[in-house]
Amino acid sequence: MNYKGKAQLSYIIIAPAELEAEGDRFFKHQAEWVEKTHHRAGDKALLQYTVSKSIDGTGNIIYVLTEVYETVGTIAHSQNMPVRLWRRNGL
């Protein structure tokens, strides 16, 4: 798919090998949450959400998270979503 003109975020997270299981759990839950909460059509659509994992030469775990959105404005909406949900639920 061509994402020219869309908004993309990429994060690189490097973790020590002993935190690999925790990182895997985090990204599994994150993907489930994203699936339940993010728009899939329209101006606020999340077009792509991927997490890849590899190991560097020293044994560290490298996670690369990529999100592609329909518009730049959706990035702020998405990044503020956890805060709004926490407040709504009294957390």
N, C-alpha and C positions, 0 to 999 in steps of 0.2 A: 504494500500500500504506500502511496505517496503522501508524506506528511509535510510537504512544502507549504509554508505559510501557517503552520500550526505551532502551538507552544509546547516546548519539550523541556523537561527537567531530568537531570541525571545526577545521581548521588553515588559516590564510591565510599563504601564502608570497609575498613580493614580491621579485622579482629584477630586476637590470638587464637590459636587452634583450640585451646581449652574452652573457648566460648562458642564453638561451632554449633553445638546442639541448641544453645540458647538463641543464637542468630537464626537458625533454621526455624525454630518455634515462632520467633518474632515475625519473620517474613511470611510464614504460613498463616498466622492470625491476621497480619496486615492485609494479605491478599483476600482473605475471607471478608474482612471489614470493608475493603474497597469494593468488592463485588456487591455487597449489600447496600452501600451508601452513595456510590457515585453514579451520576447520570451517564447513560450510554448513547444518548441522542440529543440533538439540539446544541445550543450555544455553550452549555456547560458539560458537554460530553467528554468523558475520558475515553480516548481512542485506543490507547495501548498502555498496559501496565505489565512490566516484566522485571524479574529479578534473576540475575545470573550469579553463579558462584564459581570461584576458582581458588587455587592455592598459589601463593607466590613462592619464590625461591627459598624463603626462610621458614615456610610452614604456616604463615599467616593465612587466614581465610579472607578472600576478597569478595564482597557482595557488590554488585552493580545494579542499582534500581533505576529504571527508566519509566517515565510517565509522559504520555503525549496527550495534550488536550486540544479541543477544538479552538479555543481562544485563550489569549494571555490572561484575560480577566478571570478565567476559571482557576488559574493557579492560586490566586489569593483566596478564592472561595474554598478550594480544596484544602489549603494549608490551615485555614481558620476553622474548618469543619470539626476537628476533634475538640477544640475549645468550646464551640457552640454546643456540641453534644454533651460534654462534661457539665456545662452550666445547666443545660436543660434537665439533666439527671441528678442535679444537686451535688456534683463532685467538685 
